[in-house]
Amino acid sequence: MSLEIQQDVPLKPYTTFKIGGPARYLCTVTAPEQARDAIALARSQSLPMFVLGGGSNILVSDAGFHGVVLHPAHLGVEVEGQEAARHPETSVRLHIKAGEPWDRVVGRTVEQGWWGIENLSHIPGQSGAALVQNIGAYGQQLSDVLEHAEVLRLSSGELQTLAAGECRLAYRRSIFNSTRRGEFLISSITLSLSAKPKPQLGYRDVQAYFADRGNRQPSQRDIREAIIQIRDRKFPYPREERGGNAGSFFKNPTLSAGEGQSLEARVGARFGHPARDRLTASRSRSGAAGSSASDSVKVPAALLIDLCGLKGFEAGRAQVNPSQPLVILNQGGATADDVLCVAGHVRRTVYRETGVVLELEPELVGFSRREVNRYLGIGS
Ligand SMILES: Cc1cc2nc3c(=O)[nH]c(=O)nc-3n(C[C@H](O)[C@H](O)[C@H](O)COP(=O)(O)OP(=O)(O)OC[C@H]3O[C@@H](n4cnc5c(N)ncnc54)[C@H](O)[C@@H]3O)c2cc1C
């Protein structure tokens, strides 16, 4: 089948923010080999390339992306070891094509009783993209179950296999969004899940959910249902009528133990002892995969934003979510300019008041370095 190429396509409907100008070319890739034609097109016109999954972790510029967008649309899950997996103590291997919607995969594993990703229920986006920032939630992350990934090099069109270790997964990080950003199209991921129940119920919200219902031994289905309900309260799942968002706009900063203590002292001096106590109670020891710094601490960015009085802060039609300040909302009709004006103000205020630099979680697409500095620089 030949590659489907569209020209001057508005990207707004392809993102959960519902924001963004047009792409010069949008290539829908239904087999990894087709990506080679898209690469040839980009080369022939010296255009940059960008891989667009479900658009739930990006902010596209109002001017759009003057280049070639590759949109993986290959679907399918192959299961290995399904028979053996009926016995406890065994594992089942899932080969998942990049375009497969992530939550559909999670739903299927829960139906089958394969453990390992149930707490990652209801995260939007595609399965290939799940690897890019090592998605994580409620005590699980992709790195716990990843075996390997098939990737296609965008420079040469060559397919290769990367073992989990080569992907260097850590908190919201991999080679795909750091050292080797923009080099690969992830074509499929392979996960190893357990037939033996491994409930992860450590998170406070999850514990509270089951305590309220007097459920001491929740099933895997109960856990998925709990996560969906908890998430729906906290993260407005982007739907047309609600405007849009891209989930957490800021990462939780990871600090050394010494930096964490200085932050507590600064918060106590600036906002008082109750604020300091909230910080001490809520920050958790960093469990980031691949982190060698065992004494590092993860600080809740939402708390810092809240302490700075930024809940509900607005610019144009964009707003810091009043109930979950990690999220920036498109209240309907927001532009990328509105969103970055809000984000820049949040970064500068949090830095001024606490000394912490907040990093963005979504990728910015179609912005020049100069624009990014102008919006997000903390010096001005
Ligand atoms: C309401 C909401 C809640 C969320 N909750 C969470 C959460 O709890 N935990 C969490 O970790 N994330 C969360 N996210 C963020 C987001 O859903 C995940 O990061 C998701 O994996 C992104 O998938 P996507 O297909 O939408 O990727 P996109 O947004 O399309 O792309 C994200 C990045 O991945 C790259 N990319 C996409 N596909 C590929 C591919 N096949 N090969 C190479 N690069 C690729 C893109 O170039 C881009 O850099 C949330 C987002 C929303 C809107």
The ligand as an SDF file (V2000), in Angstrom:
LIG
                    3D

 53 58  0  0  0  0  0  0  0  0999 V2000
   -5.4500   14.1100   30.2280 C   0  0  0  0  0  0  0  0  0  0  0  0
   -4.0410   13.6170   30.0790 C   0  0  0  0  0  0  0  0  0  0  0  0
   -3.4890   12.8310   31.0720 C   0  0  0  0  0  0  0  0  0  0  0  0
   -2.1810   12.3590   30.9690 C   0  0  0  0  0  0  0  0  0  0  0  0
   -1.6750   11.5730   31.9670 N   0  0  0  0  0  0  0  0  0  0  0  0
   -0.4150   11.1120   31.9000 C   0  0  0  0  0  0  0  0  0  0  0  0
    0.1360   10.3000   32.9460 C   0  0  0  0  0  0  0  0  0  0  0  0
   -0.5210   10.0020   33.9340 O   0  0  0  0  0  0  0  0  0  0  0  0
    1.4100    9.8600   32.8180 N   0  0  0  0  0  0  0  0  0  0  0  0
    2.1690   10.1490   31.7290 C   0  0  0  0  0  0  0  0  0  0  0  0
    3.3200    9.7110   31.6800 O   0  0  0  0  0  0  0  0  0  0  0  0
    1.6820   10.9140   30.7200 N   0  0  0  0  0  0  0  0  0  0  0  0
    0.4180   11.4090   30.7820 C   0  0  0  0  0  0  0  0  0  0  0  0
   -0.0790   12.1950   29.7760 N   0  0  0  0  0  0  0  0  0  0  0  0
    0.7910   12.5530   28.6530 C   0  0  0  0  0  0  0  0  0  0  0  0
    0.5870   11.7010   27.3850 C   0  0  0  0  0  0  0  0  0  0  0  0
   -0.6770   11.1070   27.3580 O   0  0  0  0  0  0  0  0  0  0  0  0
    1.6330   10.6080   27.2600 C   0  0  0  0  0  0  0  0  0  0  0  0
    2.9150   11.1620   27.2560 O   0  0  0  0  0  0  0  0  0  0  0  0
    1.4350    9.7930   25.9710 C   0  0  0  0  0  0  0  0  0  0  0  0
    2.3090    8.6920   25.9660 O   0  0  0  0  0  0  0  0  0  0  0  0
    1.6680   10.6050   24.6990 C   0  0  0  0  0  0  0  0  0  0  0  0
    1.2290    9.8260   23.6160 O   0  0  0  0  0  0  0  0  0  0  0  0
    0.8050   10.4540   22.2190 P   0  0  0  0  0  0  0  0  0  0  0  0
    0.5750    9.3260   21.2830 O   0  0  0  0  0  0  0  0  0  0  0  0
   -0.3390   11.3830   22.4080 O   0  0  0  0  0  0  0  0  0  0  0  0
    2.1320   11.2560   21.8260 O   0  0  0  0  0  0  0  0  0  0  0  0
    2.2870   12.6570   21.0940 P   0  0  0  0  0  0  0  0  0  0  0  0
    1.7540   13.7340   21.9780 O   0  0  0  0  0  0  0  0  0  0  0  0
    1.7570   12.6010   19.7230 O   0  0  0  0  0  0  0  0  0  0  0  0
    3.8740   12.7770   21.0380 O   0  0  0  0  0  0  0  0  0  0  0  0
    4.6250   12.9550   22.2140 C   0  0  0  0  0  0  0  0  0  0  0  0
    6.1100   12.8340   21.8620 C   0  0  0  0  0  0  0  0  0  0  0  0
    6.3970   11.5140   21.4350 O   0  0  0  0  0  0  0  0  0  0  0  0
    6.9140   11.5200   20.0900 C   0  0  0  0  0  0  0  0  0  0  0  0
    6.3470   10.3320   19.4410 N   0  0  0  0  0  0  0  0  0  0  0  0
    5.0520    9.9820   19.3630 C   0  0  0  0  0  0  0  0  0  0  0  0
    4.9290    8.7830   18.7540 N   0  0  0  0  0  0  0  0  0  0  0  0
    6.1790    8.3950   18.4270 C   0  0  0  0  0  0  0  0  0  0  0  0
    6.7110    7.2460   17.7580 C   0  0  0  0  0  0  0  0  0  0  0  0
    5.9460    6.2200   17.3390 N   0  0  0  0  0  0  0  0  0  0  0  0
    8.0540    7.1980   17.5650 N   0  0  0  0  0  0  0  0  0  0  0  0
    8.8690    8.1990   17.9760 C   0  0  0  0  0  0  0  0  0  0  0  0
    8.4130    9.2930   18.6270 N   0  0  0  0  0  0  0  0  0  0  0  0
    7.0860    9.3870   18.8410 C   0  0  0  0  0  0  0  0  0  0  0  0
    6.4620   12.8360   19.4910 C   0  0  0  0  0  0  0  0  0  0  0  0
    7.3410   13.2240   18.4520 O   0  0  0  0  0  0  0  0  0  0  0  0
    6.5190   13.7410   20.7020 C   0  0  0  0  0  0  0  0  0  0  0  0
    7.8360   14.1290   20.9380 O   0  0  0  0  0  0  0  0  0  0  0  0
   -1.3970   12.6960   29.8480 C   0  0  0  0  0  0  0  0  0  0  0  0
   -1.9440   13.4990   28.8340 C   0  0  0  0  0  0  0  0  0  0  0  0
   -3.2650   13.9540   28.9590 C   0  0  0  0  0  0  0  0  0  0  0  0
   -3.8320   14.8100   27.8680 C   0  0  0  0  0  0  0  0  0  0  0  0
  1  2  1  0
  2  3  1  0
  2 52  2  0
  3  4  2  0
  4  5  1  0
  4 50  1  0
  5  6  2  0
  6  7  1  0
  6 13  1  0
  7  8  2  0
  7  9  1  0
  9 10  1  0
 10 11  2  0
 10 12  1  0
 12 13  2  0
 13 14  1  0
 14 15  1  0
 14 50  1  0
 15 16  1  0
 16 17  1  0
 16 18  1  0
 18 19  1  0
 18 20  1  0
 20 21  1  0
 20 22  1  0
 22 23  1  0
 23 24  1  0
 24 25  2  0
 24 26  1  0
 24 27  1  0
 27 28  1  0
 28 29  2  0
 28 30  1  0
 28 31  1  0
 31 32  1  0
 32 33  1  0
 33 34  1  0
 33 48  1  0
 34 35  1  0
 35 36  1  0
 35 46  1  0
 36 37  1  0
 36 45  1  0
 37 38  2  0
 38 39  1  0
 39 40  1  0
 39 45  2  0
 40 41  1  0
 40 42  2  0
 42 43  1  0
 43 44  2  0
 44 45  1  0
 46 47  1  0
 46 48  1  0
 48 49  1  0
 50 51  2  0
 51 52  1  0
 52 53  1  0
M  END
$$$$
